[in-house]
Amino acid sequence: MQMMSQKGRSHRGQRTLKLLNSVQGEGMVLVGDASAAVVYHMDTFEERNRQSVGGSLEGDLSFAEDKSAAILKLADGHSLKILLVKPDAEGADFQGV
């Protein structure tokens, strides 16, 4: 039986994306043998008990190609595997993998 809200709309298939954390800092992006200093803005989300990470990077990433696999080294010493989205001389968006 499908649940209906007070306005008669179905909740089936509704996505519930919850922001868990937002951080920013200075770090390094490593793509193969190349690297660049960046400022990162990173959000952690939860959807259906699964966490995901994404955000943006500021820095010259023009050496990288779209969808390049990279490592983001965070200010606190942790590292994160990411995919770069449309990198250029000003930065890129990224998704955690």
C-alpha angles and dihedrals in degrees: 000000000000119000116235126201123225089268092052096253122139121242092201111119093010112145118225110199113182123195108226102175144353122201137170134189148127120290147139131265117211120198111174107304094341127088140180137192111242144176109229132204109192133182126194117207135185124211123171092347092307124113126217134181131210141148147124137292129210115206141075106300095154090122091068129079127229111278092016114163109238144165119238112205108204128214091251092058097257121126129215131195109231144170116229116227117208098335118198141154091292100047140270145250117250143198126206117241 
